[in-house]
Amino acid sequence: MTAVLTVVRPRSAWASVLLGLVLVAAWDASGLDLPLARLAGDLHGFPLRDHWLFTTVLHAGGKAVAWAVLTWLLLGIRWPSGVLLSLPVVRRVWLAAATLGAMLLVTLLKHGSTSSCPWDMVEFGGLAHWGPHWFWWRHDGGPGQCFPAGHASAGFAWVAGYFAFRDLRPGLARAWLAIALTAGTLLALGQQVRGAHFASHSLWTAWLCWAWAWACSGWLRPGAVVRLA
């Protein structure tokens, strides 16, 4: 594959990236993670942790759907179908790479994190002690590897589609964005109820996916060419 890509300065969405950062940081500073988690759990744990709706439908099912759609995107680089037919090949390559890149970014940060999940906290029958999750050098006494929310990225990572379609089909771009945000929110709520993540974990995932897509959108321009040999 030979690609000809021109780097241009991202043209929009920077204000939403900055506003999102301020809002998520404000949530972090509010200390509302624990009170919100207490609505779903107590010292005995989280009663809905193993409920079929959250484990089978939203967790296992959500991952399966995300990987199926990602496979469609990857195959669509060479053999586009559906809405991908309206994208030139450079944007199909970009959409698949940006979406997968967001998932990998969140996964890498998660595996390097020392912050544990709500169900590991002493407040909910575990051993870990709550603390700021950005203190990577601080071990909370639990297994860690819970920040940011990896599962929510299976929905939020798809916000990249907004940037892929916005110059060509603005209406579809907005619909794609709405679906991605709805999917990410549903997956995040499912994990919240199970005790798998604090709200801030999912909020940071949403912001990271949006900021990543915005930053990567500098590679997009109308008329850019990718030739498939």
ROMI-422765 format. One record per residue: x, y, z of N, C-alpha, C in turn; residue in three letters. Coordinates in steps of 0.05 Angstrom, whole numbers, always signed. Each point is the difference from the previous one (the first is absolute). Layout:
- neast, nnorth, nup, caeast, canorth, caup, ceast, cnorth, cup, code
- X, Y, Z, X, Y, Z, X, Y, Z, ALA
...
//
This chain:
- neast, nnorth, nup, caeast, canorth, caup, ceast, cnorth, cup, code
- +17, -24, +0, -17, +24, +0, +18, +25, +0, MET
- -6, +18, -18, +14, +25, -1, -19, +22, +8, THR
- +8, +16, +19, -18, +21, +10, +13, +27, -5, ALA
- -16, +19, -9, +8, +28, -2, -18, +16, +18, VAL
- +11, +9, +23, -15, +14, +20, +12, +27, +5, LEU
- -15, +21, +1, +10, +26, +7, -9, +8, +27, THR
- +18, +7, +18, -7, +9, +27, -10, +28, -1, VAL
- -23, +5, +11, -11, +27, +2, -8, +5, +28, VAL
- -2, +25, +7, -8, +7, +27, -29, -7, +4, ARG
- -8, -13, +22, -28, -6, +5, -16, +26, +0, PRO
- -23, -1, -14, -14, +25, -5, -23, +6, +19, ARG
- -8, -19, +15, -23, +5, +18, +1, -20, +23, SER
- -19, +4, +18, -4, -18, +23, +19, +5, +23, ALA
- +20, +18, -3, +19, +4, +21, -14, +11, +25, TRP
- -20, +17, -4, -14, +12, +23, -14, -22, +16, ALA
- -12, -20, -13, -14, -21, +14, +20, -18, +15, SER
- +24, -3, -11, +21, -16, +14, +8, +14, +26, VAL
- +4, +27, -2, +7, +15, +24, -22, +1, +20, LEU
- -25, +4, -9, -23, +1, +18, -4, -27, +13, LEU
- +3, -22, -15, -2, -26, +11, +20, -5, +22, GLY
- +25, +8, -5, +21, -3, +20, -7, +14, +26, LEU
- -10, +25, -3, -7, +15, +24, -23, -14, +16, VAL
- -20, -9, -15, -23, -13, +13, +8, -26, +14, LEU
- +16, -16, -13, +8, -26, +12, +19, +5, +23, VAL
- +17, +19, -2, +18, +7, +23, -17, +10, +23, ALA
- -21, +15, -6, -17, +11, +22, -15, -23, +14, ALA
- -8, -20, -16, -13, -24, +13, +20, -14, +18, TRP
- +25, -3, -10, +20, -12, +17, +4, +14, +26, ASP
- +0, +27, -2, +5, +16, +24, -24, +0, +19, ALA
- -24, -7, -10, -24, +2, +16, -1, -22, +21, SER
- +14, -22, -4, -1, -23, +19, -26, -15, -1, GLY
- -15, +1, -22, -26, -13, -2, +1, -29, -9, LEU
- +24, -9, -6, +2, -28, -9, -11, -20, +21, ASP
- +10, +3, +24, -9, -19, +21, -30, +2, +7, LEU
- -11, +25, +4, -28, +1, +5, -17, -12, -22, PRO
- +8, +4, -25, -15, -12, -22, +2, -30, +0, LEU
- +24, -10, +6, +4, -30, +1, -17, -12, +22, ALA
- -4, +15, +22, -15, -11, +22, -30, -4, -7, ARG
- -9, +12, -21, -28, -4, -9, -3, -28, -11, LEU
- +22, -13, -8, -2, -27, -12, +12, -21, +18, ALA
- +16, +8, +21, +12, -20, +16, +4, +9, +29, GLY
- +8, -19, +17, +5, +6, +28, +22, -18, +10, ASP
- +3, -3, +26, +21, -17, +12, -1, -29, -9, LEU
- -23, -8, -9, -4, -28, -9, +6, -3, -30, HIS
- +8, +22, -12, +6, -2, -29, -22, +12, -17, GLY
- +0, -8, -25, -20, +10, -20, -19, -22, -7, PHE
- -25, +1, +8, -18, -22, -4, -6, -6, -30, PRO
- +4, +19, -17, -5, -5, -29, +26, -6, -15, LEU
- +21, -6, +14, +26, -5, -13, -2, -22, -21, ARG
- -15, -21, +5, -1, -23, -17, -27, -3, -14, ASP
- -16, +22, -1, -26, -1, -13, +4, -4, -30, HIS
- -17, -17, -12, +4, -7, -28, -2, +24, -19, TRP
- -16, +20, +7, -2, +23, -17, +26, +15, -3, LEU
- +15, +1, +23, +25, +15, +0, +24, -17, -8, PHE
- -1, -26, +5, +23, -17, -7, -2, -11, -28, THR
- -24, -11, -7, -4, -13, -25, -6, +20, -23, THR
- -19, +18, +5, -9, +18, -21, +19, +24, -3, VAL
- +4, +15, +21, +16, +25, -2, +30, -5, -1, LEU
- +10, -20, +15, +28, -5, +1, +10, -18, -23, HIS
- -8, -25, +1, +8, -18, -21, -12, +8, -27, ALA
- -25, +7, +0, -13, +7, -25, +11, +26, -12, GLY
- +5, +19, +18, +12, +26, -9, +27, -4, -14, GLY
- +17, -17, +12, +26, -5, -12, -3, -14, -27, LYS
- -18, -19, -1, -4, -15, -25, -9, +18, -23, ALA
- -18, +18, +6, -10, +19, -20, +22, +19, -9, VAL
- +16, +10, +20, +21, +18, -7, +21, -12, -18, ALA
- +7, -25, +5, +20, -14, -17, -11, -7, -27, TRP
- -26, -6, -1, -13, -6, -25, +0, +25, -18, ALA
- -7, +23, +11, +0, +25, -15, +28, +8, -8, VAL
- +19, -5, +17, +28, +7, -6, +10, -18, -23, LEU
- -8, -25, +0, +7, -18, -22, -12, +10, -26, THR
- -25, +10, +1, -13, +12, -23, +16, +24, -11, TRP
- +10, +16, +19, +16, +23, -9, +25, -8, -13, LEU
- +14, -20, +11, +25, -9, -11, -4, -13, -28, LEU
- -21, -16, -2, -6, -12, -26, -9, +21, -20, LEU
- -13, +21, +11, -10, +21, -17, +21, +18, -12, GLY
- +25, -2, +9, +22, +15, -13, +3, -10, -28, ILE
- -2, -25, -4, +3, -12, -27, -27, -5, -13, ARG
- -20, -9, +16, -26, -7, -11, -22, +16, +16, TRP
- -3, +25, -6, -20, +17, +15, -28, -9, -5, PRO
- -17, +4, +20, -29, -5, -3, -14, +19, +18, SER
- -26, +4, -6, -17, +18, +17, +11, +28, -2, GLY
- +0, +13, +23, +8, +28, +1, +29, +4, -7, VAL
- +16, -21, +2, +29, +3, -7, +4, +6, -29, LEU
- -20, -6, -17, +2, +6, -28, +2, +30, -6, LEU
- -9, +16, +19, +1, +29, -4, +27, +12, +9, SER
- +18, -17, +10, +26, +10, +9, +22, -8, -21, LEU
- +18, +18, -6, +23, -8, -16, +18, -18, +16, PRO
- +17, -15, -13, +15, -20, +14, +18, +11, +22, VAL
- +10, +24, -4, +17, +12, +21, -16, +4, +26, VAL
- -25, +7, -2, -16, +3, +24, -9, -26, +12, ARG
- -3, -21, -16, -6, -26, +11, +24, -11, +15, ARG
- +24, +4, -10, +24, -7, +14, +2, +15, +26, VAL
- -5, +26, -1, +2, +17, +24, -20, -8, +21, TRP
- -25, -5, -9, -21, -7, +19, +6, -26, +15, LEU
- +9, -20, -14, +8, -25, +13, +23, +3, +19, ALA
- +21, +15, -9, +24, +4, +16, -6, +17, +25, ALA
- -16, +22, -4, -5, +18, +23, -18, -14, +21, ALA
- -19, -16, -9, -17, -14, +18, +15, -21, +16, THR
- +16, -16, -14, +16, -20, +13, +21, +13, +18, LEU
- +11, +22, -9, +20, +14, +16, -10, +10, +26, GLY
- -25, +10, +0, -13, +9, +25, -3, -23, +20, ALA
- -9, -23, -10, -3, -23, +18, +27, -9, +11, MET
- +20, +0, -16, +27, -8, +9, +11, +20, +20, LEU
- -5, +26, -5, +10, +20, +19, -12, -4, +28, LEU
- -26, -3, +1, -13, -4, +26, +9, -26, +13, VAL
- +4, -21, -16, +9, -26, +11, +28, +3, +11, THR
- +18, +13, -13, +27, +4, +10, +1, +16, +26, LEU
- -16, +21, +1, -1, +16, +24, -12, -17, +23, LEU
- -20, -15, -6, -13, -17, +21, +19, -20, +11, LYS
- +16, -13, -17, +18, -21, +10, +24, +11, +15, HIS
- +5, +26, -4, +21, +12, +15, -9, +14, +25, GLY
- -26, +1, +5, -11, +14, +23, +2, -16, +26, SER
- +4, +14, +22, +0, -12, +26, -26, +3, +15, THR
- -20, +13, -13, -26, +4, +12, -17, -25, -3, SER
- -14, -8, +22, -17, -23, +0, -29, +7, -6, SER
- -16, -21, -5, -28, +4, -6, -16, +4, +26, CYS
- -24, +11, -2, -17, +3, +23, -4, -26, +16, PRO
- -4, -22, -13, -6, -25, +15, +25, -10, +15, TRP
- +23, +13, -5, +24, -7, +16, +5, +19, +23, ASP
- -17, +20, +4, +3, +20, +21, -11, -10, +27, MET
- +12, +10, +21, -8, -8, +27, -29, +8, +5, VAL
- -9, +21, -13, -28, +10, +4, -20, -21, -11, GLU
- +10, -18, -17, -18, -20, -12, +10, -28, +5, PHE
- +14, -4, +22, +8, -27, +8, +27, -9, -10, GLY
- +15, +18, -13, +26, -7, -10, +23, +9, +18, GLY
- +24, +2, -12, +24, +7, +16, +12, +27, -9, LEU
- -8, +10, -23, +13, +25, -10, -12, +24, +13, ALA
- +16, +22, +0, -8, +25, +11, -2, +21, -23, HIS
- -22, +14, +0, -4, +20, -22, +21, +22, +1, TRP
- +8, +8, -24, +19, +22, -2, +0, +11, -29, GLY
- +13, +23, -4, +1, +11, -28, +12, -20, -19, PRO
- -14, -5, -22, +10, -20, -19, +22, +9, -17, HIS
- +6, +26, +0, +23, +10, -16, +26, -3, +14, TRP
- +0, -9, +25, +25, -5, +15, +10, -28, -7, PHE
- +14, -2, -23, +8, -26, -10, +19, -14, +19, TRP
- +15, +15, +16, +20, -12, +18, -13, -9, +26, TRP
- -25, +5, +4, -14, -7, +25, -15, -26, -3, ARG
- +5, -20, +17, -14, -25, +0, -22, +1, +22, HIS
- -24, -6, -8, -23, +3, +19, -5, -25, +16, ASP
- +16, -21, -3, -4, -25, +15, -16, -20, -15, GLY
- -10, +7, -24, -16, -19, -16, +16, -9, -25, GLY
- -13, -13, -18, +13, -10, -24, +6, +21, -21, PRO
- -13, +23, +2, +5, +21, -19, -11, -6, -28, GLY
- +12, +13, -20, -8, -5, -29, -29, +4, -5, GLN
- -11, +22, +11, -29, +6, -3, -6, +28, -11, CYS
- +21, +15, -6, -5, +28, -10, +17, +5, -24, PHE
- -12, +11, -21, -28, +7, -4, -17, -24, -7, PRO
- -25, +4, -7, -19, -22, -4, +4, -12, -28, ALA
- +11, -25, -1, +5, -12, -25, -25, -8, -15, GLY
- -20, -10, +14, -24, -10, -13, -15, +23, -14, HIS
- -2, +23, +13, -14, +23, -11, +13, +9, -27, ALA
- +26, -6, -3, +13, +8, -25, -11, -15, -24, SER
- -13, -23, +5, -12, -15, -22, -23, +16, -12, ALA
- -10, +20, +14, -21, +17, -12, +12, +28, -7, GLY
- +14, +12, +19, +10, +27, -4, +21, +2, -22, PHE
- +15, -21, -5, +21, +1, -21, -12, +7, -27, ALA
- -26, -6, -4, -13, +4, -26, -6, +29, -6, TRP
- +6, +18, +19, -4, +29, -6, +18, +9, -23, VAL
- +20, -16, -7, +18, +6, -22, -16, +2, -26, ALA
- -22, -14, -2, -16, +1, -24, -11, +28, -6, GLY
- -4, +15, +21, -10, +28, -4, +19, +15, -18, TYR
- +26, -2, +6, +20, +14, -15, +4, -11, -29, PHE
- -4, -26, -3, +2, -13, -26, -22, +9, -19, ALA
- -24, +5, +10, -23, +6, -17, -7, +30, -1, PHE
- +10, +16, +19, -11, +27, +3, +2, +17, -25, ARG
- +22, -2, -15, +4, +16, -24, -16, -9, -24, ASP
- -8, -26, +0, -13, -12, -23, -30, -3, +5, LEU
- -7, -10, +24, -28, -4, +7, -5, +9, +28, ARG
- -4, +25, +4, -3, +11, +28, -23, -13, +16, PRO
- -22, -5, -13, -22, -13, +14, +7, -27, +11, GLY
- +13, -16, -17, +9, -27, +8, +21, +3, +22, LEU
- +17, +20, -2, +21, +4, +21, -12, +5, +27, ALA
- -21, +16, +1, -14, +6, +25, -14, -25, +11, ARG
- -12, -16, -18, -14, -24, +8, +21, -20, +11, ALA
- +22, -3, -14, +21, -18, +9, +10, +8, +28, TRP
- +4, +26, +4, +9, +10, +26, -20, -7, +22, LEU
- -26, +5, -6, -21, -6, +20, -1, -29, +7, ALA
- +3, -18, -20, +0, -29, +6, +24, -8, +16, ILE
- +24, +11, -6, +24, -6, +15, -2, +9, +29, ALA
- -10, +24, +4, -3, +10, +27, -21, -16, +16, LEU
- -22, -7, -13, -20, -16, +13, +10, -28, +7, THR
- +15, -12, -18, +11, -27, +5, +20, +1, +23, ALA
- +18, +20, -1, +20, +3, +22, -13, +4, +27, GLY
- -21, +17, +0, -14, +6, +25, -14, -25, +11, THR
- -13, -16, -17, -13, -24, +9, +20, -20, +12, LEU
- +22, -3, -14, +21, -19, +10, +11, +10, +26, LEU
- +4, +27, +2, +11, +11, +25, -19, -3, +23, ALA
- -26, +4, -5, -20, -3, +21, -1, -29, +10, LEU
- +2, -19, -19, -1, -28, +7, +24, -7, +19, GLY
- +23, +10, -6, +24, -5, +17, -2, +15, +26, GLN
- -13, +23, +0, -4, +15, +25, -18, -15, +19, GLN
- -21, -11, -10, -19, -15, +17, +13, -26, +11, VAL
- +17, -12, -16, +14, -25, +8, +21, +6, +21, ARG
- +10, +25, +2, +22, +6, +18, +27, -3, -14, GLY
- +0, -2, -27, +24, -4, -15, +16, +26, -4, ALA
- -14, +23, +1, +13, +25, -5, -14, +23, +15, HIS
- +15, +20, +7, -11, +25, +10, -9, +17, -24, PHE
- -17, +19, +5, -10, +17, -21, +24, +15, -14, ALA
- +19, +8, +16, +23, +15, -11, +16, -17, -20, SER
- +1, -26, +5, +15, -18, -18, -12, +2, -28, HIS
- -27, -1, -2, -14, +1, -25, +1, +28, -13, SER
- -2, +20, +17, +1, +28, -10, +27, +6, -13, LEU
- +22, -10, +13, +26, +4, -12, +4, -16, -26, TRP
- -13, -23, -1, +1, -16, -24, -13, +15, -23, THR
- -24, +11, +6, -14, +16, -21, +17, +23, -9, ALA
- +12, +14, +18, +17, +23, -8, +24, -8, -15, TRP
- +13, -22, +8, +24, -9, -14, -7, -8, -28, LEU
- -22, -14, -4, -8, -8, -27, -6, +24, -18, CYS
- -13, +20, +11, -7, +24, -15, +26, +15, -7, TRP
- +17, +4, +20, +25, +15, -4, +18, -14, -20, ALA
- +1, -27, +2, +16, -16, -19, -10, +4, -29, TRP
- -26, -3, -3, -12, +3, -27, +5, +28, -11, ALA
- -3, +20, +17, +5, +28, -9, +29, +4, -8, TRP
- +18, -11, +16, +29, +3, -6, +7, -14, -26, ALA
- -11, -24, -3, +5, -15, -25, -13, +12, -25, CYS
- -20, +16, +4, -14, +11, -23, +17, +20, -16, SER
- +23, +7, +11, +19, +16, -16, +10, -14, -24, GLY
- -3, -26, -1, +9, -16, -24, -21, +0, -22, TRP
- -23, +11, +6, -22, -1, -20, +0, +26, -16, LEU
- -5, -2, -25, -6, +23, -17, -15, -9, -24, ARG
- -18, +16, -11, -14, -8, -24, +19, -5, -23, PRO
- -4, -22, -14, +16, -6, -23, +26, -15, +5, GLY
- +6, -6, +25, +24, -15, +6, -2, -28, -13, ALA
- +22, -12, -7, +0, -24, -16, +14, -23, +14, VAL
- -12, -23, +0, +13, -25, +8, -3, -19, -23, VAL
- +21, -11, -11, -2, -19, -22, +5, -28, +11, ARG
- -19, -18, -5, +3, -28, +8, +11, -16, -23, LEU
- +23, -12, +3, +12, -15, -21, -12, -28, -1, ALA
//
